[in-house]
Amino acid sequence: MSGLQPLEVVGLVVSLIGLVTVAAQYRDESKWFTVGYVLLVVGMISTNLESIVFGVVLNFVEHGVGVGAAGVVFLWAAYLRRKEVIDTEGA
């Protein structure tokens, strides 16, 4: 149990500031991007808490949710956006 690491705390602060920005610019068309960003923030929270409590569980949440699920959601968001652009150009 090594406690909080400065770089991880800074990462959390930056991700929370980014989340405020993403939430402020929320549109229905960008909802999956917002979901992906929320998952990244969940990962950063887990990163900071894993050194204090539930290390193994929060390490899984950090990597499974904060990296893995966020990546899949961003992939889905990019696919939907690309599909929307193609459909708009074809119309």
FIDOTI-411856 format. One record per residue: x, y negated, z of N, C-alpha, C in turn; residue in one letter. Coordinates in steps of 0.001 Angstrom, whole numbers. Atoms other than C-alpha are relative to their C-alpha. Layout:
SITE      n_c1      n_c2      n_c3     ca_c1     ca_c2     ca_c3      c_c1      c_c2      c_c3   zapa
SITE         X         Y         Z         X         Y         Z         X         Y         Z      A
...
END
This chain:
SITE      n_c1      n_c2      n_c3     ca_c1     ca_c2     ca_c3      c_c1      c_c2      c_c3   zapa
SITE       847      1174         0         0         0         0       893     -1237         0      M
SITE      -931      1114       131      2018     -2907     -1310      -663     -1367        28      S
SITE       687      1283       -30      -651     -5603     -1180      -166      -587     -1383      G
SITE       262       679      1265     -1553     -8083     -3856      1301      -447      -652      L
SITE     -1154       439       782       960     -8830     -6600      -343     -1337      -661      Q
SITE       301      1334       547      1228    -12462     -7756      -464        26     -1456      P
SITE       366       -41      1409      1056    -11623    -11470     -1421       543      -195      L
SITE      1348      -558        98     -2088     -9543    -10952     -1054      -993       485      E
SITE       924      1028      -491     -3746    -12331     -8946      -177     -1094     -1059      V
SITE        83      1002      1064     -2910    -14838    -11690      -840       541     -1154      V
SITE       810      -615      1059     -4366    -12411    -14252     -1476       -30       331      G
SITE      1398        45      -435     -7574    -12242    -12233      -553     -1421      -116      L
SITE       454      1395        65     -7822    -16029    -11952      -212      -422     -1455      V
SITE       116       360      1417     -7204    -16475    -15687     -1209       691      -628      V
SITE      1147      -707       577     -9774    -13803    -16556     -1324      -570       505      S
SITE      1227       619      -522    -12379    -15425    -14284      -273     -1343      -661      L
SITE       167      1279       709    -11761    -18824    -15887      -491       276     -1423      I
SITE       440      -379      1341    -12120    -17164    -19276     -1442       465       -17      G
SITE      1377      -473       -81    -15348    -15502    -18174      -972     -1171        92      L
SITE       846      1195       -93    -16810    -18887    -17242      -147      -628     -1385      V
SITE        40       562      1356    -15902    -20149    -20720      -873       840      -921      T
SITE       794      -898       844    -17392    -17098    -22436     -1482       -96       370      V
SITE      1394        84      -447    -20562    -17306    -20333      -635     -1338      -404      A
SITE       531      1316       366    -20942    -21025    -21055      -344       -76     -1484      A
SITE       239        25      1443    -20846    -20333    -24802      -831      1202      -448      Q
SITE       763     -1209       297    -23116    -17286    -24612     -1094      -267     -1031      Y
SITE      1088       -25       983    -25365    -16623    -27591      -404      1455      -151      R
SITE       466     -1368       171    -27443    -13580    -28348       886       769      -980      D
SITE      -852      -652       994    -25192    -12859    -31343      1333       455       585      E
SITE     -1301      -341      -588    -22138    -12665    -29076      -117       796      1290      S
SITE       209      -682     -1280    -23629    -10585    -26268       981      1149       221      K
SITE      -933     -1123      -189    -21351     -7580    -26932      1402      -492       308      W
SITE     -1287       593      -359    -18275     -9800    -26814        -9      -370      1488      F
SITE       127       367     -1412    -19517    -11089    -23455        80      1233       893      T
SITE       -57     -1258      -762    -20047     -7523    -22196      1445       498        72      V
SITE     -1400      -424        13    -16508     -6633    -23263       861      -824       929      G
SITE      -780       875      -867    -15093     -9628    -21451      -312       267      1466      Y
SITE       370      -348     -1386    -17045     -8752    -18288       724      1276       417      V
SITE      -712     -1236      -322    -15518     -5268    -18450      1486      -258       259      L
SITE     -1393       375      -270    -12049     -6823    -18678       157      -602      1390      L
SITE       -45       608     -1335    -12801     -8867    -15561      -157      1077      1076      V
SITE       153     -1124      -939    -14003     -5707    -13772      1337       728       143      V
SITE     -1318      -631       -42    -10661     -4163    -14703      1001      -803       811      G
SITE      -931       848      -759     -8742     -7125    -13295      -326        -6      1495      M
SITE       386       -87     -1416    -10735     -7030    -10055       485      1327       567      I
SITE      -450     -1326      -442     -9984     -3311     -9802      1512        35       170      S
SITE     -1463        59       -82     -6296     -3970    -10452       438      -614      1326      T
SITE      -376       671     -1239     -6160     -6315     -7493      -432       763      1239      N
SITE       497      -719     -1182     -8237     -4193     -5131       648      1362       204      L
SITE      -514     -1363      -125     -6548      -860     -5870      1191        96       946      E
SITE     -1122       -34      -934     -3518     -1811     -3781      -463      -143      1451      S
SITE       533       205     -1350     -5803     -2470      -793      -895      1161       418      I
SITE       946     -1081      -320     -8577       159      -926      -249       877     -1221      V
SITE       438      -932      1055     -9642      3201     -2971       928        14     -1208      F
SITE      -996        85      1059     -6426      3283     -4994      -283       859     -1219      G
SITE       201      -915      1128     -7182      6347     -7134     -1269      -359      -774      V
SITE      1279       321       648    -10804      5417     -7830       110     -1306      -784      V
SITE       -96      1296       668    -10045      1795     -8665      1021        12     -1136      L
SITE      -924      -153      1124     -7100      2833    -10834      -745       570     -1204      N
SITE       827      -540      1083     -9565      4902    -12883      -917     -1086      -562      F
SITE       881      1078       463    -11981      1958    -13014       793     -1011      -826      V
SITE      -846       957       730     -9149      -341    -14091       261       480     -1425      E
SITE      -371      -500      1324     -8104      1879    -16974     -1200       507      -802      H
SITE      1158      -548       704    -11384      3598    -17823     -1003     -1050      -420      G
SITE       978      1051       277    -13628       550    -17636       696     -1246      -547      V
SITE      -654      1258       353    -11275     -2431    -17810       777        39     -1297      G
SITE      -751      -107      1251     -9259     -1116    -20737      -783       833     -1014      V
SITE       650      -928       929    -11040      1863    -22304     -1367      -447      -461      G
SITE      1370       392       372    -14683       826    -22203       -16     -1380      -641      A
SITE       -64      1338       605    -13811     -2804    -22945       464        93     -1455      A
SITE      -470      -178      1366    -11911     -1683    -26032     -1082       521      -921      G
SITE      1099      -551       799    -14859       371    -27269     -1068     -1065      -246      V
SITE      1015      1054       147    -17266     -2523    -26641       479     -1080      -970      V
SITE      -525       989       948    -14985     -4989    -28473       -10       551     -1427      F
SITE        73      -633      1315    -14766     -2521    -31366     -1428       -67      -543      L
SITE      1411        58       386    -18574     -2341    -31452      -398     -1439      -361      W
SITE       318      1408       267    -18845     -6142    -31272       580      -443     -1346      A
SITE      -622       363      1280    -16425     -6530    -34183      -739       658     -1160      A
SITE       760      -700      1044    -18326     -3924    -36211     -1310      -724      -295      Y
SITE      1274       694       190    -21649     -5688    -35626       193     -1359      -662      L
SITE      -263      1319       593    -20152     -9088    -36485       347       146     -1481      R
SITE      -367      -233      1399    -18601     -7726    -39675     -1226       360      -820      R
SITE      1225      -408       687    -21899     -6108    -40641      -899     -1219      -248      K
SITE       810      1221       133    -23706     -9415    -40019       538      -904     -1097      E
SITE      -616       855      1014    -21251    -11352    -42191      -234       599     -1391      V
SITE       199      -658      1297    -21497     -8801    -45017     -1459      -101      -430      I
SITE      1426        98       319    -25302     -8763    -44839      -386     -1423      -404      D
SITE       295      1394       305    -25396    -12577    -44889       541      -380     -1382      T
SITE      -589       305      1298    -23063    -12796    -47891      -760       681     -1137      E
SITE       730      -746      1016    -25086    -10185    -49769     -1405      -485      -249      G
SITE      1386       461       125    -28391    -11931    -49224      -146     -1180      -921      A
END
